[in-house]
Amino acid sequence: MVLNTRKILLIISSLLSTLLVGLNIIYANVKNDESVSKQETTLDHTLKSSGYDFYLSDSKDDYPYTLAKNMPDGNKLKFYNSKIVNKAINNKTKFEVMKIDDYKNGISYEVRDHAGNIQGWTNFNSIRDENINKKQLKNFINAEIKFVDGNKNIKVSYLYKLANQLKGNNKQLALESIKEAIPYKQSHSLLEIPTLLQGLV
């Protein structure tokens, strides 16, 4: 009887251990999903708040040449005619980012032009922030790209120095970009790419 009791206790102990391991795995996965979801929400908010500040890249290696009308979620993709996309690229038509979503090993952005004529999905590295064309920001952006790429000669203090030399909205853009660049340099997560560096890193 004592032997049977010991066996029962051992079985119960083993089952409890297995259950605890399973619960820990579930908890870890939930926390990870919450973290990713939080990052997506942050990026989503940041890009949306930028408004119609983005245009499609003119690089032939990028995704806009096959701008999808629908999200590639298992359905057959439908693409915009290349003439429509090329016209938007050549005219530097302004787009807003409406939504972000996971796609394969990257993320896709749902974009829409101001007139509402074009709305579709493009790859994360296929849009550019129009502010990168400002001459006043050129030196800062080049330095920030080197910073996030790990160039040891570019310190965050140098970025602040460059930012503080700017004025008005340009200074504000640079200071905000530094805040975004610091965590991105550590994680290199697609969900933390600085708004100003979209498509450049």
N, C-alpha and C positions, 0 to 999 in steps of 0.2 A: 504493500500500500504506500509506504514511504517512497519507494522507487518510482511508482507511477506518479506520485505527486511531484517529485523532482522533474520527471520527464515533462509533465504538463507545464510546470513553471518555466522550464527551459524553452519549450515551444512558444509559450506566451511572450517570453523575453525576446526571442528571435523575431516574432511577428511585430512586436513593438519597435524593435530596432529598424526593421525593414520599413515600417510605416513612417518613422521619424526621418529616415533617409529620403523617402519619397516626398514627404512634406517639405523638407529643406530644398530639394530640387525644384519643386513647384514654386516655393517662395522666391528662390533665386531667379527663376524664369520670369515671374511676375515683376520683380524689382527691375530686371533688365528691360522688360517690355515697357515699364513705366518710365525708365530713363530715356529710352529711344523715343517714346511718345512725347516726353517733355521736350527733347531736342527738336523733334519735328514741329511741335507747337511753337517753339521759340523762333525757329527759322521761318515757319509759315507766317507768323506775326510780323517778323522783321521785313520780309520781302513784300508782304501785302501793304505794310505801312509806307513803303517806298513809292507806291502809286505807279504811274506810267513812266517809270524811269529806265526801263530796259528795252533793248533792241536785240534782234537776232544777229548772231555772228555771221561774218561773210567768209569764214573758213570753210573750204570744201570738205574738210575732214569732220566737220561738225554735223549735228543732227537736223538742223532746220531744213535741209534740202529734202528731208522726208518727214516734215512736220505732220504728226498724226492728228486726225480729227477725233479719235477716241483713245481712251487709255488702254494700253496693251495688257489687259487683264484676262487673257484667255480667248477673247474675241478676235476675229480677223481684223487686222489694222486697216484703216482707211486713211489715205494720205491726201493732203492738199496738192493741187497741181503745182509743179515746180515753178511755173511762170508766176503764180500768185506769191509763192514764198520768196522767189528771187526779187520780185518787185518790192516786197516788204523789206527785204534786206538792203537793197540798193537805196530805197527811200529812207532807210533807218526809221521805219515805222515804230512808234513807241508802244510798248506792251506793259501790262501789269501782270504780276504773278498772282493767280487766283488760288492755287492749291498746290501742294507737293505730295508726292506719293512714291513709295518704294517701287523700283523696277529692276529685276535681276540683281546685279551687283552695284547698282547705283540708285539715283533718284530721278524722277521726272517732274517737270513743272507744267502745270496747266496755265497757259497764257492767253491773254485776250487783248486785242488792240482797242484803242479808244472808241473807234467807230462801231465796234462790235461785228466787223466783217470777218475777222479771223479769230477763231478760238480753238485751241488744240493743245497737244502735249509735245513737249520738246525735252531734250536731254539737259541735265544740270549744267553742262559746260558749254551750252549753245546760246546762252544769253549774256549780255554785257550791260553793266550799269553805265548809263550815258555820262555820268560824272567823270569817267576815266578819260574823257576827251578834253577835259579842262587842262590847259597848259599849266595853271598854277599848282595842280595836283600831281603833275607828272613825276617830279623828283620823289615826292612822298610815296606814291604808288610803287615806283620801282624799288624803293628802299623796303617797303612793307612786304613785297613779294620775296625779296631776298631774306627778310627776317623770318617769314613763315617757312621758307625753304631750308632754314637752319644755318644760314650764313653767320658765322661766329663774329664777323666784323660789324654786324648790324645789331645793336642792342635796342631794347625797348626805349631806353632813355633818348636814343638818337631819333627815334620816331616821334617822341614827344617834342623834341627840339624842332624838328621839321614842321610838326603840326602847329606849334605855337608861333611859327613864323608866318603862318597863313592868317587870313582875315575872314570875318563874317561866316557865311555858310560853308566855305571851304575848310575853315578851321574846325567847325563843328563836325563836318563829315569825316575829317581825318581823326579827330579825337574819338569819335564813335567807332571808327574802323579799327583803331588800336585795341579798344575793348574787346572787339570780336576776334582780332588777330591773335591775341595772347592765348586763349583756350584752343583755338584752331591749331596753333603751332604745336601744342602738346598732343592733341588727339588726331589731327589730320582727318577728322570725320567730315564726310560730305555734308552732314547736317550742321556743321559749324563754320562753313566757309564764309568769310566776311562779305557783306553785301557789295562793297566796293570792288572786291576781287572775284566776283562771280565770273566764271569762265576763263580766268587768268591763272588759276593754280590748280 
